[in-house]
């Protein structure tokens, strides 16, 4: 089974930029980007990110704002912050070289069991397993294991199976083959069993359970959230608001101020956007805002030139609003007298 899967992977693996020139740094960046993000969304961002930050030293020396700007559109921005923090630790604690032992890799900010195993197996050829959503689905079907992917006991069982199967020779290829199979053949819905290199060994295929395994998760209802935000502009600069760590969504990110955050009146509707963030369905209205003449701006507010908006407004939500053509036509909101 293992030989068949490896042959299949080496014959037809996708041409992805992090596979062309393997290094610990390149593998690490790709694995962090790929967390909860599709390959199609990551590829252009990955190549641009590496052009801007080609190595650990460059990444460690840059500002958080620069890293977030390069990350714009990928979401889950704590990943970008942890990437920069980890680069700093690699420079100070590991003399600028990515560590080679499991415990040191696992101790870096933003790196868990899966990411540590992926980096060590792919970049260093060390026999550590990886388990992600694709591997859970493949193993559940291949071995006929019943359970829900987010059930800790079931996930622990998959980890034990993965650890038992990872080979000492070419562990990186093996781990990538499992993930590739899950991403392209053993998909969540309508798996292509006729194209699967290990279907003859698959319990679910033999028992016609491939559409029933793994067991579906209990659906969490979406929570509706409505925001009214303000576009306040003065002399070519737009007023932004730095969201705190206590916010429910978009923590520690710059955004357009919500109504009530500053002393201002809301005018006509400029744009509207719908956006989803982890079980939250956002409906956001953007209104022209007029700042009161005696308004005192708190430290969280800052004027930003239009030309720098995309550097600070990195969330896809704000980017959707920025793309609205209305901004090309809308006059600047004047300060109320």
C-alpha positions as CSV (number, residue, x, y, z in Angstrom):
1,X,0.0,0.0,0.0
2,X,2.7,2.4,1.0
3,X,4.7,1.7,-2.2
4,X,1.6,2.2,-4.4
5,X,0.8,5.6,-2.8
6,X,4.4,6.8,-3.1
7,X,4.5,5.8,-6.8
8,X,1.3,7.6,-7.4
9,X,2.5,10.8,-5.7
10,X,5.8,10.9,-7.4
11,X,4.2,10.4,-10.8
12,X,1.5,13.1,-10.6
13,X,2.1,15.4,-7.6
14,X,0.9,19.0,-8.1
15,X,3.6,21.5,-9.1
16,X,3.5,23.8,-6.1
17,X,6.2,26.4,-5.4
18,X,7.2,25.1,-2.0
19,X,8.0,21.7,-3.6
20,X,10.3,23.1,-6.2
21,X,13.1,24.2,-3.9
22,X,12.7,22.6,-0.5
23,X,14.2,24.2,2.6
24,X,13.1,24.5,6.3
25,X,12.2,28.2,5.8
26,X,10.2,27.7,2.6
27,X,8.4,24.6,4.1
28,X,7.6,26.4,7.3
29,X,6.1,29.5,5.6
30,X,4.0,27.3,3.3
31,X,2.7,25.1,6.1
32,X,1.7,28.2,8.2
33,X,-0.1,29.8,5.2
34,X,-1.9,26.5,4.3
35,X,-3.5,26.3,7.7
36,X,-7.3,26.8,7.1
37,X,-6.6,28.3,3.7
38,X,-6.8,26.7,0.2
39,X,-3.8,26.0,-2.0
40,X,-5.3,28.2,-4.7
41,X,-5.4,31.2,-2.3
42,X,-1.9,30.5,-0.9
43,X,0.2,30.1,-4.1
44,X,0.3,33.8,-5.2
45,X,0.6,35.0,-1.6
46,X,3.4,32.6,-0.9
47,X,5.5,33.6,-3.9
48,X,5.0,37.3,-3.1
49,X,5.8,36.8,0.6
50,X,9.1,35.0,-0.2
51,X,10.1,37.8,-2.6
52,X,9.6,40.3,0.2
53,X,11.0,38.1,3.0
54,X,13.4,35.6,1.4
55,X,14.9,34.3,4.6
56,X,14.5,34.1,8.4
57,X,16.7,37.1,9.0
58,X,14.7,39.4,6.7
59,X,11.5,38.3,8.3
60,X,12.8,38.8,11.8
61,X,14.0,42.3,11.1
62,X,10.7,43.6,9.6
63,X,7.8,45.3,11.3
64,X,4.6,43.6,12.2
65,X,2.7,46.0,10.0
66,X,4.8,45.0,7.0
67,X,4.2,41.3,7.6
68,X,0.4,41.9,8.0
69,X,0.4,43.8,4.8
70,X,2.1,41.0,2.9
71,X,-0.4,38.6,4.5
72,X,-3.5,40.6,3.5
73,X,-6.3,38.5,2.3
74,X,-5.2,35.2,3.9
75,X,-7.1,35.8,7.2
76,X,-6.3,34.4,10.6
77,X,-3.7,37.1,11.2
78,X,-2.3,35.6,14.4
79,X,-0.5,33.2,12.0
80,X,1.5,36.1,10.5
81,X,2.3,37.6,13.9
82,X,3.5,34.2,15.2
83,X,5.6,33.7,12.0
84,X,7.4,36.9,12.7
85,X,7.8,36.2,16.4
86,X,9.2,32.7,15.6
87,X,11.7,34.2,13.1
88,X,12.9,36.5,15.9
89,X,13.4,33.5,18.2
90,X,15.2,31.6,15.5
91,X,17.6,34.5,15.2
92,X,18.2,34.9,18.9
93,X,18.0,31.3,20.2
94,X,19.2,29.3,17.3
95,X,21.8,31.5,15.6
96,X,19.5,32.1,12.6
97,X,19.2,28.5,11.7
98,X,15.9,26.7,11.8
99,X,16.1,24.0,14.5
100,X,16.4,20.4,13.6
101,X,15.0,18.7,16.8
102,X,11.3,18.2,17.4
103,X,11.0,19.9,20.8
104,X,12.8,23.1,19.6
105,X,10.6,23.3,16.6
106,X,7.5,22.7,18.6
107,X,8.5,25.5,21.1
108,X,8.4,28.1,18.3
109,X,5.3,30.4,18.3
110,X,2.6,29.3,16.1
111,X,3.9,25.7,15.5
112,X,2.0,22.7,16.7
113,X,2.3,19.0,16.4
114,X,1.3,18.9,12.7
115,X,3.5,21.8,11.5
116,X,6.5,20.5,13.4
117,X,6.1,17.0,11.8
118,X,5.6,18.5,8.4
119,X,8.7,20.7,8.5
120,X,11.0,17.9,10.0
121,X,9.8,15.2,7.6
122,X,9.7,17.3,4.4
123,X,12.7,19.6,4.9
124,X,14.9,17.3,7.1
125,X,13.8,13.8,6.1
126,X,13.0,12.9,9.7
127,X,10.2,10.3,10.4
128,X,7.6,12.3,12.1
129,X,3.9,11.9,11.2
130,X,1.4,14.6,10.2
131,X,-2.3,14.6,10.7
132,X,-4.6,17.2,9.2
133,X,-8.1,17.1,7.9
134,X,-7.0,15.3,4.7
135,X,-5.1,12.6,6.6
136,X,-8.0,12.0,9.0
137,X,-10.3,11.5,6.1
138,X,-7.9,9.2,4.2
139,X,-7.2,7.0,7.3
140,X,-10.8,6.9,8.4
141,X,-11.8,5.5,5.0
142,X,-8.7,3.4,4.3
143,X,-9.0,1.6,7.7
144,X,-12.7,1.9,8.2
145,X,-12.4,4.0,11.3
146,X,-15.6,5.6,12.6
147,X,-15.4,8.9,14.3
148,X,-15.7,12.7,13.9
149,X,-12.6,14.6,12.9
150,X,-12.9,17.1,15.7
151,X,-13.4,14.4,18.4
152,X,-10.1,14.4,20.4
153,X,-10.2,10.7,21.1
154,X,-10.7,9.9,17.4
155,X,-7.9,12.3,16.4
156,X,-5.6,10.7,18.9
157,X,-6.3,7.3,17.3
158,X,-5.5,8.7,13.9
159,X,-2.2,10.2,15.2
160,X,-1.2,6.7,16.6
161,X,-2.0,5.2,13.2
162,X,0.0,7.9,11.4
163,X,3.0,7.4,13.7
164,X,3.0,3.6,13.1
165,X,2.9,4.0,9.4
166,X,5.4,6.9,8.7
167,X,8.5,5.3,7.1
168,X,12.1,6.1,8.0
169,X,12.9,6.5,4.4
170,X,11.3,9.4,2.5
171,X,8.9,10.4,5.3
172,X,8.3,13.7,3.7
173,X,7.1,12.2,0.4
174,X,4.8,9.8,2.4
175,X,3.2,12.6,4.4
176,X,2.7,14.7,1.3
177,X,1.3,11.8,-0.5
178,X,-1.3,11.3,2.2
179,X,-2.3,15.0,2.1
180,X,-2.2,15.0,-1.7
181,X,-4.5,12.0,-1.9
182,X,-7.0,13.7,0.5
183,X,-6.9,17.0,-1.4
184,X,-7.3,15.6,-4.9
185,X,-8.8,12.1,-4.8
186,X,-10.2,11.2,-1.4
187,X,-12.2,14.4,-1.2
188,X,-14.9,15.1,1.4
189,X,-17.7,14.7,-1.1
190,X,-17.8,12.3,-4.1
191,X,-14.3,10.8,-3.7
192,X,-12.8,9.6,-7.0
193,X,-12.2,6.0,-5.9
194,X,-11.6,4.9,-9.4
195,X,-8.5,7.0,-9.5
196,X,-7.3,6.0,-6.1
197,X,-4.0,4.1,-6.0
198,X,-4.9,2.3,-2.8
199,X,-8.6,1.6,-3.3
200,X,-8.0,-2.2,-3.3
201,X,-6.8,-1.9,0.3
202,X,-9.5,0.6,1.4
203,X,-12.1,-0.7,3.9
204,X,-14.6,2.0,3.1
205,X,-14.4,1.3,-0.6
206,X,-15.0,-2.4,-0.2
207,X,-17.9,-1.8,2.1
208,X,-19.3,1.2,0.1
209,X,-18.8,3.5,3.1
210,X,-16.7,6.1,1.4
211,X,-19.5,8.7,1.5
212,X,-20.2,8.0,5.2
213,X,-16.7,8.1,6.7
214,X,-15.5,10.0,8.6
215,X,-18.7,10.8,10.5
216,X,-20.0,14.3,9.8
217,X,-19.4,17.0,12.4
218,X,-22.3,18.4,14.3
219,X,-23.0,21.7,12.6
220,X,-22.5,24.9,14.7
221,X,-25.1,27.5,13.8
222,X,-23.8,30.7,12.3
223,X,-24.1,33.9,14.3
224,X,-25.2,37.0,12.5
225,X,-23.3,40.2,13.2
226,X,-24.1,43.6,11.9
227,X,-21.6,46.5,11.9
228,X,-22.1,50.1,10.8
229,X,-18.7,51.7,10.0
230,X,-17.6,55.2,9.0
231,X,-15.5,56.5,6.1
232,X,-14.1,59.8,7.5
233,X,-11.7,61.5,5.2
234,X,-9.7,64.7,5.6
235,X,-7.1,66.2,3.3
236,X,-6.5,62.8,1.5
237,X,-6.3,60.9,4.8
238,X,-8.8,58.4,6.2
239,X,-9.5,57.8,9.8
240,X,-8.7,54.2,10.9
241,X,-9.2,52.4,14.2
242,X,-6.9,49.8,15.8
243,X,-9.1,47.0,17.2
244,X,-8.0,45.7,20.6
245,X,-7.1,42.2,21.7
246,X,-10.5,42.1,23.5
247,X,-12.5,42.3,20.3
248,X,-14.6,39.3,19.3
249,X,-13.4,39.5,15.7
250,X,-10.4,40.9,13.8
251,X,-8.4,41.4,17.0
252,X,-5.4,43.7,16.9
253,X,-6.0,44.8,13.4
254,X,-6.6,48.2,11.9
255,X,-10.1,48.8,10.6
256,X,-12.6,51.4,9.7
257,X,-14.2,52.8,12.9
258,X,-17.6,51.5,13.9
259,X,-20.3,54.0,14.7
260,X,-19.9,55.1,18.3
261,X,-16.1,54.6,18.4
262,X,-15.5,58.3,17.6
263,X,-17.7,61.4,17.9
264,X,-19.1,61.6,14.4
265,X,-22.3,61.5,12.5
266,X,-23.2,58.9,9.9
267,X,-24.3,60.1,6.5
268,X,-25.2,58.4,3.3
269,X,-24.5,54.7,2.6
270,X,-21.3,54.2,0.6
271,X,-21.0,50.5,0.4
272,X,-22.1,47.2,1.9
273,X,-20.3,43.9,2.3
274,X,-21.0,40.4,3.5
275,X,-18.2,38.4,5.1
276,X,-17.8,35.2,7.1
277,X,-15.3,34.7,9.9
278,X,-15.4,31.5,11.9
279,X,-19.1,30.9,12.4
280,X,-19.9,34.6,12.2
281,X,-21.8,36.0,9.3
282,X,-21.0,39.7,9.0
283,X,-23.2,42.3,7.3
284,X,-21.3,45.5,7.2
285,X,-22.6,48.9,6.1
286,X,-20.1,51.7,5.4
287,X,-21.4,55.3,5.7
288,X,-19.8,58.6,5.0
289,X,-18.9,60.1,8.3
290,X,-18.6,63.6,9.6
291,X,-16.3,64.1,12.6
292,X,-17.5,66.5,15.2
293,X,-15.4,69.7,15.3
294,X,-14.6,69.2,19.0
295,X,-14.0,65.5,18.7
296,X,-10.9,64.3,20.6
297,X,-9.5,61.2,19.0
298,X,-8.4,58.3,21.3
299,X,-5.0,56.6,20.8
300,X,-6.7,53.8,18.9
301,X,-7.5,56.2,16.0
302,X,-5.1,57.4,13.4
303,X,-5.2,59.3,10.1
304,X,-3.8,57.2,7.2
305,X,-3.1,58.4,3.7
306,X,-5.3,56.8,1.1
307,X,-2.2,55.4,-0.6
308,X,-1.4,53.4,2.6
309,X,-4.8,52.0,3.3
310,X,-4.1,48.6,1.9
311,X,-1.0,48.3,4.1
312,X,-3.2,48.6,7.2
313,X,-6.6,47.4,6.1
314,X,-5.4,43.8,5.6
315,X,-8.6,41.9,6.3
316,X,-10.6,40.7,3.3
317,X,-13.6,42.4,4.8
318,X,-12.0,45.9,4.5
319,X,-10.5,45.0,1.1
320,X,-14.0,44.2,-0.2
321,X,-15.1,47.7,0.8
322,X,-12.0,49.3,-0.6
323,X,-12.6,47.7,-4.0
324,X,-16.0,49.4,-4.2
325,X,-16.0,51.9,-7.0
326,X,-18.0,54.3,-4.9
327,X,-14.7,55.4,-3.4
328,X,-13.5,56.7,-6.7
329,X,-16.6,58.9,-6.9
330,X,-17.3,59.8,-3.3
331,X,-16.3,63.3,-2.2
332,X,-14.3,63.5,1.0
333,X,-16.5,63.6,4.2
334,X,-16.1,67.1,5.7
335,X,-15.6,67.8,9.4
336,X,-18.9,69.0,10.9
337,X,-18.9,72.5,12.0
